[in-house]
Amino acid sequence: MPPRRKPTTIDEYISLCPEEIRAKLEALRATVREAAPGATEAISYNIPTFEFNGHLVHFAAFKDHISFFPTSSGVMAFKKELSRYKTAPGTIQFPLDAPLPLELVAKIVKFRVKENEPKAKQRKHAARGTE
């Protein structure tokens, strides 16, 4: 269940969640950090966000699940591996009563890092006035 007040950091977001969910959120956060060491943490849309040349992934706690938001491309690229989870465009729901698939999360995050890398090159070219 999402926090009632608006957090300003991921630490604050996690601390505002029910105690039984915190360990899973910390594990998810650690997995994203390890898979995307260059990413920065933020709060966007009032939920934990990792940014790497734009939005990389988000996650959020709910009553019965943790949602992981790797964009629609992140969901589609791993559709087969995600078949046991409830998904929607850009969203994966991990039930709270099951272990998080952290290896799969790491693969998805690494995919998103590679997907966002060209954005950094485009920004550098735009800053220099070249295309």
N, CA, C and O atoms as a MOPAC input file, in Angstrom:
PM7 MOZYME 1SCF
protein

 N      0.85400 1    -1.17300 1     0.00000 1
 C      0.00000 1     0.00000 1     0.00000 1
 C      0.89500 1     1.23000 1     0.00000 1
 O      1.79200 1     1.34000 1     0.83600 1
 N      0.66600 1     2.15100 1    -0.92000 1
 C      1.54300 1     3.31600 1    -1.04900 1
 C      1.49600 1     4.20900 1     0.18500 1
 O      0.49000 1     4.25000 1     0.89400 1
 N      2.58400 1     4.91600 1     0.43300 1
 C      2.61300 1     5.82800 1     1.57800 1
 C      1.53900 1     6.90000 1     1.45700 1
 O      1.14800 1     7.27000 1     0.35000 1
 N      1.06300 1     7.40000 1     2.59600 1
 C      0.00400 1     8.41900 1     2.58900 1
 C      0.54500 1     9.81100 1     2.31300 1
 O     -0.13900 1    10.62500 1     1.69300 1
 N      1.76000 1    10.09800 1     2.76200 1
 C      2.30500 1    11.41600 1     2.46500 1
 C      3.34400 1    11.28700 1     1.34900 1
 O      3.87300 1    10.20400 1     1.10300 1
 N      3.62200 1    12.38400 1     0.69200 1
 C      4.51700 1    12.36400 1    -0.45700 1
 C      5.97200 1    12.30800 1    -0.00600 1
 O      6.45500 1    13.22800 1     0.65300 1
 N      6.66600 1    11.23800 1    -0.35700 1
 C      8.07300 1    11.12900 1     0.02200 1
 C      8.94600 1    11.98400 1    -0.89500 1
 O      8.55200 1    12.31700 1    -2.01300 1
 N     10.12400 1    12.33200 1    -0.40900 1
 C     11.06500 1    13.10100 1    -1.22200 1
 C     12.29800 1    12.29500 1    -1.59700 1
 O     13.07800 1    12.71200 1    -2.45300 1
 N     12.48100 1    11.12800 1    -0.95100 1
 C     13.60300 1    10.23400 1    -1.27000 1
 C     13.09500 1     8.79500 1    -1.27300 1
 O     12.01800 1     8.50000 1    -0.75400 1
 N     13.88400 1     7.91300 1    -1.86300 1
 C     13.51300 1     6.49600 1    -1.84800 1
 C     13.56800 1     5.95700 1    -0.42200 1
 O     12.72300 1     5.14900 1    -0.03500 1
 N     14.54600 1     6.39200 1     0.36000 1
 C     14.60100 1     5.96600 1     1.76600 1
 C     13.30800 1     6.32200 1     2.48200 1
 O     12.75600 1     5.50700 1     3.22100 1
 N     12.83500 1     7.52200 1     2.26600 1
 C     11.60400 1     7.95900 1     2.91900 1
 C     10.40900 1     7.15000 1     2.42100 1
 O      9.55800 1     6.74600 1     3.21200 1
 N     10.34500 1     6.91500 1     1.11300 1
 C      9.24700 1     6.11700 1     0.54800 1
 C      9.19400 1     4.75500 1     1.23400 1
 O      8.13800 1     4.32600 1     1.69800 1
 N     10.33700 1     4.08200 1     1.29500 1
 C     10.37600 1     2.74000 1     1.88400 1
 C     10.00900 1     2.79200 1     3.36700 1
 O      9.28900 1     1.92300 1     3.85800 1
 N     10.49700 1     3.80100 1     4.07800 1
 C     10.19600 1     3.89700 1     5.51100 1
 C      8.71000 1     4.12300 1     5.78100 1
 O      8.21900 1     3.77300 1     6.85400 1
 N      7.99500 1     4.69800 1     4.82800 1
 C      6.57000 1     4.95600 1     4.98800 1
 C      5.69700 1     3.74100 1     4.64100 1
 O      4.48900 1     3.75200 1     4.87700 1
 N      6.31100 1     2.70600 1     4.08700 1
 C      5.56500 1     1.49500 1     3.72200 1
 C      5.45400 1     0.54900 1     4.92100 1
 O      6.23600 1     0.64400 1     5.86700 1
 N      4.48200 1    -0.36000 1     4.87300 1
 C      4.36400 1    -1.33900 1     5.95900 1
 C      5.66200 1    -2.14100 1     6.12500 1
 O      6.34100 1    -2.45800 1     5.14800 1
 N      5.97800 1    -2.45000 1     7.34600 1
 C      7.23900 1    -3.12800 1     7.66400 1
 C      7.44200 1    -4.41700 1     6.87000 1
 O      8.56000 1    -4.71600 1     6.44900 1
 N      6.37200 1    -5.18000 1     6.66400 1
 C      6.50400 1    -6.47300 1     5.97300 1
 C      6.85900 1    -6.32300 1     4.49200 1
 O      7.23000 1    -7.30800 1     3.85400 1
 N      6.75600 1    -5.13700 1     3.94100 1
 C      7.07500 1    -4.89700 1     2.52500 1
 C      8.47500 1    -4.29800 1     2.36200 1
 O      9.07600 1    -4.41500 1     1.29400 1
 N      8.98400 1    -3.67400 1     3.38500 1
 C     10.24700 1    -2.92700 1     3.29000 1
 C     11.42400 1    -3.76400 1     2.79100 1
 O     12.20000 1    -3.29500 1     1.95900 1
 N     11.56600 1    -4.98700 1     3.28400 1
 C     12.70500 1    -5.81800 1     2.88400 1
 C     12.65800 1    -6.11400 1     1.38200 1
 O     13.69000 1    -6.12200 1     0.71200 1
 N     11.46200 1    -6.35500 1     0.86400 1
 C     11.33100 1    -6.61200 1    -0.57800 1
 C     11.67600 1    -5.36700 1    -1.38700 1
 O     12.32900 1    -5.45800 1    -2.42700 1
 N     11.23900 1    -4.20900 1    -0.90900 1
 C     11.55400 1    -2.96600 1    -1.61300 1
 C     13.05500 1    -2.68800 1    -1.58300 1
 O     13.62400 1    -2.24200 1    -2.57900 1
 N     13.69400 1    -2.94900 1    -0.44900 1
 C     15.15200 1    -2.76000 1    -0.35200 1
 C     15.88900 1    -3.72600 1    -1.27600 1
 O     16.88400 1    -3.35200 1    -1.89600 1
 N     15.40700 1    -4.97000 1    -1.37100 1
 C     16.03700 1    -5.94500 1    -2.26300 1
 C     15.88400 1    -5.51400 1    -3.72400 1
 O     16.81900 1    -5.63100 1    -4.51600 1
 N     14.71000 1    -5.02100 1    -4.06300 1
 C     14.46700 1    -4.54000 1    -5.42300 1
 C     15.37900 1    -3.34400 1    -5.72200 1
 O     15.99400 1    -3.27400 1    -6.78600 1
 N     15.45500 1    -2.42900 1    -4.79600 1
 C     16.31800 1    -1.24800 1    -4.95100 1
 C     17.77700 1    -1.65600 1    -5.13300 1
 O     18.45400 1    -1.14200 1    -6.02300 1
 N     18.26800 1    -2.56800 1    -4.30600 1
 C     19.66000 1    -3.02500 1    -4.39800 1
 C     19.93000 1    -3.69400 1    -5.73500 1
 O     21.00600 1    -3.52600 1    -6.30800 1
 N     18.97300 1    -4.44200 1    -6.22900 1
 C     19.12000 1    -5.12300 1    -7.51900 1
 C     19.23400 1    -4.10600 1    -8.65100 1
 O     20.07300 1    -4.25000 1    -9.54000 1
 N     18.39300 1    -3.08600 1    -8.61400 1
 C     18.44500 1    -2.04200 1    -9.64800 1
 C     19.78000 1    -1.30800 1    -9.56600 1
 O     20.40600 1    -1.05200 1   -10.59500 1
 N     20.21800 1    -0.96800 1    -8.36600 1
 C     21.50400 1    -0.27000 1    -8.19400 1
 C     22.65400 1    -1.08200 1    -8.78200 1
 O     23.52400 1    -0.54200 1    -9.46500 1
 N     22.64700 1    -2.38100 1    -8.50800 1
 C     23.72600 1    -3.24200 1    -8.98800 1
 C     23.68100 1    -3.37900 1   -10.51200 1
 O     24.72300 1    -3.38300 1   -11.16700 1
 N     22.49300 1    -3.48900 1   -11.06800 1
 C     22.34900 1    -3.66700 1   -12.51600 1
 C     22.57500 1    -2.36900 1   -13.28900 1
 O     22.89800 1    -2.40100 1   -14.47600 1
 N     22.40800 1    -1.23700 1   -12.62300 1
 C     22.57600 1     0.06800 1   -13.26800 1
 C     23.38500 1     0.98800 1   -12.35300 1
 O     22.84600 1     1.94500 1   -11.79700 1
 N     24.67900 1     0.69600 1   -12.19800 1
 C     25.47900 1     1.47300 1   -11.25100 1
 C     25.56700 1     2.96300 1   -11.58900 1
 O     25.86100 1     3.76700 1   -10.70300 1
 N     25.32500 1     3.34800 1   -12.82100 1
 C     25.37700 1     4.75600 1   -13.20000 1
 C     24.07300 1     5.49500 1   -13.01000 1
 O     24.00500 1     6.70300 1   -13.23800 1
 N     23.04200 1     4.79200 1   -12.59700 1
 C     21.72300 1     5.40900 1   -12.43600 1
 C     21.65600 1     6.22900 1   -11.15400 1
 O     22.36200 1     5.95300 1   -10.18500 1
 N     20.80500 1     7.23000 1   -11.16700 1
 C     20.58500 1     8.04500 1    -9.97500 1
 C     19.18100 1     7.78100 1    -9.44200 1
 O     18.26700 1     7.42700 1   -10.18600 1
 N     19.04200 1     7.96200 1    -8.15000 1
 C     17.75100 1     7.74600 1    -7.50600 1
 C     16.97000 1     9.05300 1    -7.44400 1
 O     17.53900 1    10.13500 1    -7.30100 1
 N     15.66500 1     8.92500 1    -7.55500 1
 C     14.78600 1    10.09100 1    -7.47200 1
 C     13.39600 1     9.62400 1    -7.05600 1
 O     13.12400 1     8.42700 1    -6.96000 1
 N     12.54600 1    10.57600 1    -6.81700 1
 C     11.12100 1    10.30500 1    -6.66000 1
 C     10.45000 1    10.99800 1    -7.83100 1
 O     10.61600 1    12.20200 1    -8.02500 1
 N      9.70200 1    10.24900 1    -8.60200 1
 C      8.95900 1    10.81300 1    -9.72300 1
 C      7.58900 1    10.16100 1    -9.71000 1
 O      7.47500 1     8.96300 1    -9.44900 1
 N      6.56500 1    10.92200 1    -9.98400 1
 C      5.19400 1    10.41500 1    -9.87400 1
 C      4.92200 1     9.90300 1    -8.45900 1
 O      4.08000 1     9.02700 1    -8.26600 1
 N      5.63000 1    10.44500 1    -7.47300 1
 C      5.52100 1    10.07000 1    -6.05600 1
 C      5.96600 1     8.65200 1    -5.75300 1
 O      5.59700 1     8.09200 1    -4.72100 1
 N      6.75800 1     8.06400 1    -6.64400 1
 C      7.25700 1     6.70200 1    -6.41500 1
 C      8.76000 1     6.65100 1    -6.68000 1
 O      9.29800 1     7.51300 1    -7.37500 1
 N      9.44700 1     5.63500 1    -6.12400 1
 C     10.87800 1     5.47500 1    -6.37700 1
 C     11.16500 1     5.32600 1    -7.86800 1
 O     10.50500 1     4.57600 1    -8.58600 1
 N     12.17400 1     6.07100 1    -8.29800 1
 C     12.54200 1     6.11600 1    -9.70600 1
 C     14.05300 1     6.04100 1    -9.82500 1
 O     14.78200 1     6.61000 1    -9.01300 1
 N     14.50800 1     5.34200 1   -10.83200 1
 C     15.91700 1     5.34800 1   -11.18000 1
 C     16.02100 1     6.00600 1   -12.54200 1
 O     15.25600 1     5.70400 1   -13.45800 1
 N     16.98200 1     6.91100 1   -12.65800 1
 C     17.16700 1     7.63900 1   -13.90400 1
 C     18.55100 1     7.36900 1   -14.46300 1
 O     19.54800 1     7.35200 1   -13.74200 1
 N     18.57800 1     7.16000 1   -15.76100 1
 C     19.82400 1     6.97900 1   -16.49900 1
 C     19.53800 1     7.45900 1   -17.90900 1
 O     18.94500 1     6.73900 1   -18.71200 1
 N     19.95800 1     8.66700 1   -18.20400 1
 C     19.62000 1     9.28100 1   -19.49600 1
 C     18.11300 1     9.31400 1   -19.68300 1
 O     17.60000 1     8.94800 1   -20.74100 1
 N     17.42500 1     9.74800 1   -18.67300 1
 C     15.96600 1     9.75600 1   -18.65100 1
 C     15.47200 1     8.70900 1   -17.66000 1
 O     16.26500 1     8.08100 1   -16.95800 1
 N     14.16800 1     8.52800 1   -17.61000 1
 C     13.60500 1     7.51900 1   -16.70600 1
 C     14.08300 1     6.13200 1   -17.12100 1
 O     14.03400 1     5.76900 1   -18.29600 1
 N     14.54100 1     5.37100 1   -16.14400 1
 C     15.00500 1     4.00800 1   -16.38400 1
 C     13.93000 1     3.03300 1   -15.92100 1
 O     13.35000 1     2.32000 1   -16.73900 1
 N     13.65800 1     2.99500 1   -14.62500 1
 C     12.60300 1     2.15400 1   -14.05300 1
 C     12.02900 1     2.85200 1   -12.82300 1
 O     12.66000 1     3.72800 1   -12.23100 1
 N     10.83000 1     2.44700 1   -12.46000 1
 C     10.16000 1     2.91200 1   -11.25000 1
 C      9.66400 1     1.66000 1   -10.51800 1
 O      9.55800 1     0.58700 1   -11.11200 1
 N      9.36100 1     1.80800 1    -9.21900 1
 C      8.66200 1     0.74000 1    -8.50800 1
 C      7.76800 1     1.35200 1    -7.45000 1
 O      7.96100 1     2.49600 1    -7.03900 1
 N      6.78300 1     0.57500 1    -7.01200 1
 C      5.83400 1     1.06900 1    -6.01700 1
 C      5.21900 1    -0.10100 1    -5.26400 1
 O      5.06400 1    -1.19700 1    -5.80300 1
 N      4.87200 1     0.15100 1    -4.01100 1
 C      4.24200 1    -0.85800 1    -3.16100 1
 C      2.73100 1    -0.68000 1    -3.16600 1
 O      2.21900 1     0.43900 1    -3.12700 1
 N      2.03600 1    -1.79700 1    -3.21600 1
 C      0.58200 1    -1.80800 1    -3.13500 1
 C      0.17000 1    -2.85700 1    -2.11500 1
 O      1.01900 1    -3.56900 1    -1.58000 1
 N     -1.10100 1    -2.95500 1    -1.84700 1
 C     -1.60200 1    -3.85100 1    -0.80300 1
 C     -1.18300 1    -5.30500 1    -1.02100 1
 O     -0.74800 1    -5.97100 1    -0.08100 1
 N     -1.31200 1    -5.80200 1    -2.25500 1
 C     -1.03700 1    -7.21300 1    -2.52400 1
 C      0.13400 1    -7.47200 1    -3.45300 1
 O      0.44700 1    -8.62500 1    -3.75000 1
 N      0.78200 1    -6.41800 1    -3.91300 1
 C      1.87500 1    -6.61200 1    -4.86300 1
 C      2.82700 1    -5.42500 1    -4.86200 1
 O      2.54900 1    -4.36900 1    -4.29400 1
 N      3.95100 1    -5.63900 1    -5.51300 1
 C      4.88500 1    -4.55700 1    -5.81800 1
 C      4.85200 1    -4.39900 1    -7.32100 1
 O      5.03600 1    -5.36500 1    -8.06000 1
 N      4.61800 1    -3.18800 1    -7.76700 1
 C      4.64800 1    -2.92000 1    -9.20300 1
 C      6.03400 1    -2.45100 1    -9.58700 1
 O      6.66300 1    -1.65700 1    -8.88800 1
 N      6.49200 1    -2.95800 1   -10.70900 1
 C      7.77400 1    -2.59000 1   -11.28000 1
 C      7.46100 1    -2.03500 1   -12.65600 1
 O      6.76500 1    -2.67100 1   -13.44700 1
 N      7.97900 1    -0.84400 1   -12.94200 1
 C      7.63800 1    -0.13600 1   -14.17100 1
 C      8.88800 1     0.05400 1   -15.03200 1
 O      9.59300 1     1.05000 1   -14.87300 1
 N      9.17800 1    -0.89300 1   -15.94900 1
 C     10.35500 1    -0.76800 1   -16.80300 1
 C     10.03900 1    -0.21500 1   -18.19500 1
 O     10.80900 1    -0.43800 1   -19.12900 1
 N      8.95200 1     0.48200 1   -18.34800 1
 C      8.40900 1     0.97600 1   -19.62200 1
 C      7.85000 1    -0.19200 1   -20.43500 1
 O      8.11600 1    -1.35600 1   -20.13400 1
 N      7.09200 1     0.12500 1   -21.44100 1
 C      6.46500 1    -0.93400 1   -22.24300 1
 C      7.50600 1    -1.78400 1   -22.96700 1
 O      7.30500 1    -2.98600 1   -23.13700 1
 N      8.60900 1    -1.18300 1   -23.39400 1
 C      9.63800 1    -1.97100 1   -24.08900 1
 C     10.27600 1    -2.98800 1   -23.15200 1
 O     10.60500 1    -4.09900 1   -23.56900 1
 N     10.45000 1    -2.61300 1   -21.88900 1
 C     11.01200 1    -3.54000 1   -20.90600 1
 C     10.10200 1    -4.71600 1   -20.62700 1
 O     10.57700 1    -5.82300 1   -20.37100 1
 N      8.81700 1    -4.49500 1   -20.67300 1
 C      7.85300 1    -5.58400 1   -20.48000 1
 C      7.82500 1    -6.47500 1   -21.72900 1
 O      7.87900 1    -7.70100 1   -21.62500 1
 N      7.74200 1    -5.85800 1   -22.89200 1
 C      7.64200 1    -6.63000 1   -24.14100 1
 C      8.88300 1    -7.48400 1   -24.39400 1
 O      8.76600 1    -8.62000 1   -24.85300 1
 N     10.05900 1    -6.95500 1   -24.10300 1
 C     11.30500 1    -7.68500 1   -24.35900 1
 C     11.41900 1    -8.95100 1   -23.51600 1
 O     12.15100 1    -9.87100 1   -23.88100 1
 N     10.71100 1    -9.00800 1   -22.40100 1
 C     10.79800 1   -10.15500 1   -21.49500 1
 C      9.43200 1   -10.81700 1   -21.30400 1
 O      9.17700 1   -11.46100 1   -20.28700 1
 N      8.58000 1   -10.65000 1   -22.27600 1
 C      7.20500 1   -11.14600 1   -22.19900 1
 C      7.13800 1   -12.62800 1   -21.81300 1
 O      6.33300 1   -13.01100 1   -20.96400 1
 N      7.96300 1   -13.44400 1   -22.42000 1
 C      7.95100 1   -14.88200 1   -22.13800 1
 C      8.32800 1   -15.16300 1   -20.67400 1
 O      7.65900 1   -15.93800 1   -19.99100 1
 N      9.40500 1   -14.52400 1   -20.20700 1
 C      9.85800 1   -14.73900 1   -18.83400 1
 C      8.87000 1   -14.18200 1   -17.81400 1
 O      8.83800 1   -14.62500 1   -16.66600 1
 N      8.06300 1   -13.20800 1   -18.23800 1
 C      7.09900 1   -12.56400 1   -17.34500 1
 C      5.71600 1   -13.20500 1   -17.38900 1
 O      4.78600 1   -12.71200 1   -16.75000 1
 N      5.57100 1   -14.28400 1   -18.12600 1
 C      4.24300 1   -14.87800 1   -18.33500 1
 C      3.54300 1   -15.29400 1   -17.04400 1
 O      2.31500 1   -15.36900 1   -17.01500 1
 N      4.28100 1   -15.56100 1   -15.99300 1
 C      3.64700 1   -15.97300 1   -14.72800 1
 C      3.17800 1   -14.79900 1   -13.88100 1
 O      2.54600 1   -14.98800 1   -12.84200 1
 N      3.49400 1   -13.57000 1   -14.33300 1
 C      3.12000 1   -12.36700 1   -13.58700 1
 C      2.05400 1   -11.57800 1   -14.32900 1
 O      1.94300 1   -11.65400 1   -15.55300 1
 N      1.28400 1   -10.83300 1   -13.58100 1
 C      0.30600 1    -9.94000 1   -14.18200 1
 C      1.07300 1    -8.74300 1   -14.75600 1
 O      1.86000 1    -8.10100 1   -14.05900 1
 N      0.82900 1    -8.46000 1   -16.02400 1
 C      1.50200 1    -7.33700 1   -16.66700 1
 C      0.48300 1    -6.46700 1   -17.39400 1
 O     -0.63400 1    -6.88900 1   -17.69200 1
 N      0.90100 1    -5.27100 1   -17.66100 1
 C      0.16100 1    -4.32100 1   -18.49200 1
 C      1.24300 1    -3.54600 1   -19.23000 1
 O      2.41900 1    -3.67200 1   -18.88700 1
 N      0.88900 1    -2.75600 1   -20.22300 1
 C      1.93800 1    -2.00100 1   -20.91100 1
 C      2.74700 1    -1.16100 1   -19.90800 1
 O      2.22300 1    -0.24300 1   -19.27700 1
 N      4.01700 1    -1.49900 1   -19.78500 1
 C      4.90300 1    -0.75100 1   -18.90400 1
 C      4.91300 1    -1.16600 1   -17.45100 1
 O      5.65100 1    -0.58000 1   -16.65800 1
 N      4.11400 1    -2.16700 1   -17.06800 1
 C      3.97400 1    -2.53400 1   -15.65700 1
 C      4.03700 1    -4.04500 1   -15.44300 1
 O      3.48900 1    -4.82700 1   -16.21900 1
 N      4.71500 1    -4.42500 1   -14.37600 1
 C      4.75900 1    -5.82500 1   -13.93900 1
 C      4.35400 1    -5.83900 1   -12.47600 1
 O      4.83800 1    -5.02700 1   -11.68800 1
 N      3.46600 1    -6.76100 1   -12.10600 1
 C      3.06100 1    -6.89300 1   -10.70600 1
 C      3.68200 1    -8.14700 1   -10.10900 1
 O      3.47200 1    -9.25600 1   -10.60100 1
 N      4.44700 1    -7.95500 1    -9.04200 1
 C      5.03700 1    -9.06500 1    -8.30800 1
 C      4.24300 1    -9.25600 1    -7.02400 1
 O      4.22700 1    -8.36400 1    -6.17700 1
 N      3.57500 1   -10.41100 1    -6.85900 1
 C      2.77300 1   -10.64500 1    -5.65200 1
 C      3.64400 1   -10.63400 1    -4.39500 1
 O      4.78400 1   -11.09900 1    -4.40700 1
 N      3.09200 1   -10.10000 1    -3.32900 1
 C      3.84300 1   -10.01700 1    -2.07800 1
 C      4.07600 1   -11.37200 1    -1.42400 1
 O      4.99800 1   -11.52900 1    -0.62400 1
 N      3.24200 1   -12.34900 1    -1.76400 1
 C      3.37500 1   -13.66000 1    -1.12600 1
 C      4.32600 1   -14.60200 1    -1.87400 1
 O      4.34200 1   -15.80500 1    -1.61500 1
 N      5.11000 1   -14.05800 1    -2.79100 1
 C      6.08700 1   -14.85400 1    -3.53700 1
 C      7.41800 1   -14.10700 1    -3.56700 1
 O      7.45000 1   -12.88200 1    -3.44900 1
 N      8.52200 1   -14.85100 1    -3.72500 1
 C      9.82100 1   -14.17300 1    -3.80700 1
 C      9.89900 1   -13.28600 1    -5.05400 1
 O      9.30800 1   -13.59800 1    -6.08800 1
 N     10.62200 1   -12.19600 1    -4.94300 1
 C     10.84400 1   -11.34200 1    -6.10900 1
 C     11.81000 1   -12.03800 1    -7.06800 1
 O     12.78500 1   -12.64300 1    -6.62400 1
 N     11.55600 1   -11.96400 1    -8.36400 1
 C     12.47300 1   -12.56700 1    -9.34500 1
 C     13.64300 1   -11.60900 1    -9.62800 1
 O     13.70800 1   -10.99400 1   -10.69300 1
 N     14.54700 1   -11.49500 1    -8.67700 1
 C     15.58300 1   -10.47100 1    -8.74300 1
 C     16.54200 1   -10.65100 1    -9.91900 1
 O     17.03100 1    -9.66400 1   -10.46800 1
 N     16.81600 1   -11.88400 1   -10.31100 1
 C     17.67400 1   -12.09200 1   -11.48800 1
 C     16.99900 1   -11.55400 1   -12.73900 1
 O     17.64900 1   -10.93700 1   -13.58300 1
 N     15.70700 1   -11.78600 1   -12.86000 1
 C     14.95400 1   -11.27100 1   -14.00200 1
 C     14.88500 1    -9.74500 1   -13.95300 1
 O     15.01500 1    -9.08600 1   -14.98500 1
 N     14.68600 1    -9.18800 1   -12.78100 1
 C     14.67300 1    -7.72900 1   -12.63000 1
 C     16.00300 1    -7.15700 1   -13.11100 1
 O     16.02100 1    -6.15900 1   -13.83200 1
 N     17.10900 1    -7.77200 1   -12.72300 1
 C     18.43000 1    -7.29400 1   -13.13500 1
 C     18.57200 1    -7.32800 1   -14.65900 1
 O     19.10700 1    -6.39100 1   -15.25100 1
 N     18.09900 1    -8.39400 1   -15.28900 1
 C     18.15700 1    -8.49000 1   -16.75300 1
 C     17.33800 1    -7.37600 1   -17.40600 1
 O     17.76900 1    -6.77300 1   -18.38900 1
 N     16.17500 1    -7.11500 1   -16.86000 1
 C     15.31400 1    -6.06600 1   -17.41700 1
 C     15.97700 1    -4.70000 1   -17.25500 1
 O     15.95700 1    -3.88800 1   -18.18000 1
 N     16.56000 1    -4.44600 1   -16.09600 1
 C     17.22000 1    -3.16100 1   -15.85400 1
 C     18.39900 1    -2.98800 1   -16.81100 1
 O     18.57500 1    -1.90800 1   -17.37600 1
 N     19.19700 1    -4.01700 1   -17.00000 1
 C     20.33300 1    -3.93000 1   -17.92800 1
 C     19.84900 1    -3.66000 1   -19.35300 1
 O     20.47800 1    -2.90600 1   -20.09400 1
 N     18.73700 1    -4.27500 1   -19.73000 1
 C     18.12200 1    -4.00600 1   -21.03400 1
 C     17.75500 1    -2.53000 1   -21.14200 1
 O     18.02200 1    -1.89200 1   -22.16100 1
 N     17.14300 1    -1.99100 1   -20.09200 1
 C     16.72900 1    -0.58700 1   -20.11500 1
 C     17.93700 1     0.35400 1   -20.16100 1
 O     17.87600 1     1.39800 1   -20.81200 1
 N     19.02300 1     0.00400 1   -19.48600 1
 C     20.24200 1     0.82400 1   -19.54200 1
 C     20.72200 1     0.89800 1   -20.99100 1
 O     21.01200 1     1.98200 1   -21.49700 1
 N     20.80700 1    -0.25500 1   -21.65300 1
 C     21.24900 1    -0.27400 1   -23.05200 1
 C     20.29400 1     0.51800 1   -23.93500 1
 O     20.71500 1     1.19600 1   -24.87200 1
 N     19.03000 1     0.42600 1   -23.63200 1
 C     18.02500 1     1.14100 1   -24.40600 1
 C     18.16700 1     2.66300 1   -24.23400 1
 O     17.92300 1     3.41500 1   -25.17700 1
 N     18.55400 1     3.11100 1   -23.05500 1
 C     18.67100 1     4.54100 1   -22.78900 1
 C     20.03400 1     5.12200 1   -23.17800 1
 O     20.17700 1     6.34200 1   -23.25000 1
 N     21.03200 1     4.27600 1   -23.42800 1
 C     22.35900 1     4.78400 1   -23.77100 1
 C     22.35800 1     5.69600 1   -24.99700 1
 O     23.03500 1     6.72300 1   -24.95900 1
 N     21.64600 1     5.38900 1   -26.07400 1
 C     21.64400 1     6.29900 1   -27.23100 1
 C     21.11600 1     7.69300 1   -26.89600 1
 O     21.48500 1     8.66100 1   -27.56100 1
 N     20.27100 1     7.81300 1   -25.89300 1
 C     19.74700 1     9.12900 1   -25.51100 1
 C     20.87500 1    10.03600 1   -25.04300 1
 O     20.84700 1    11.23900 1   -25.30400 1
 N     21.86300 1     9.48000 1   -24.35900 1
 C     22.99500 1    10.28300 1   -23.89000 1
 C     23.79000 1    10.79200 1   -25.08700 1
 O     24.21300 1    11.94800 1   -25.10300 1
 N     23.99500 1     9.95000 1   -26.07800 1
 C     24.73000 1    10.35800 1   -27.27600 1
 C     23.96800 1    11.44500 1   -28.02200 1
 O     24.56700 1    12.39900 1   -28.51900 1
 N     22.64900 1    11.30100 1   -28.10200 1
 C     21.83400 1    12.30700 1   -28.78400 1
 C     21.93500 1    13.64900 1   -28.05100 1
 O     22.02600 1    14.69700 1   -28.69000 1
 N     21.92000 1    13.62000 1   -26.73600 1
 C     22.02400 1    14.86100 1   -25.96500 1
 C     23.37600 1    15.53500 1   -26.16800 1
 O     23.45400 1    16.75900 1   -26.27700 1
 N     24.44400 1    14.73200 1   -26.22000 1
 C     25.77400 1    15.29700 1   -26.43100 1
 C     25.85800 1    15.96400 1   -27.80200 1
 O     26.41100 1    17.05500 1   -27.93700 1
 N     25.30400 1    15.29500 1   -28.81800 1
 C     25.31400 1    15.87700 1   -30.16300 1
 C     24.48300 1    17.16200 1   -30.20800 1
 O     24.88600 1    18.14400 1   -30.83200 1
 N     23.34000 1    17.15100 1   -29.55700 1
 C     22.47800 1    18.34100 1   -29.54300 1
 C     23.16500 1    19.48800 1   -28.81400 1
 O     23.04200 1    20.64300 1   -29.22200 1
 N     23.88000 1    19.18300 1   -27.75000 1
 C     24.58500 1    20.22400 1   -26.99200 1
 C     25.70300 1    20.85100 1   -27.81700 1
 O     26.01900 1    22.03000 1   -27.65800 1
 N     26.29400 1    20.05300 1   -28.69600 1
 C     27.36300 1    20.57100 1   -29.55200 1
 C     26.83100 1    21.21400 1   -30.81500 1
 O     27.58400 1    21.83300 1   -31.56600 1
 N     25.51800 1    21.06900 1   -31.05600 1
 C     24.92100 1    21.64100 1   -32.25700 1
 C     25.07000 1    20.76000 1   -33.47800 1
 O     24.91700 1    21.23000 1   -34.60500 1
 N     25.37300 1    19.46700 1   -33.26400 1
 C     25.47500 1    18.52300 1   -34.38500 1
 C     24.36400 1    17.50900 1   -34.29800 1
 O     23.71300 1    17.35800 1   -33.26300 1
 N     24.16000 1    16.83000 1   -35.37600 1
 C     23.11600 1    15.78800 1   -35.37600 1
 C     23.70900 1    14.45600 1   -35.68600 1
 O     22.99200 1    13.45600 1   -35.73200 1

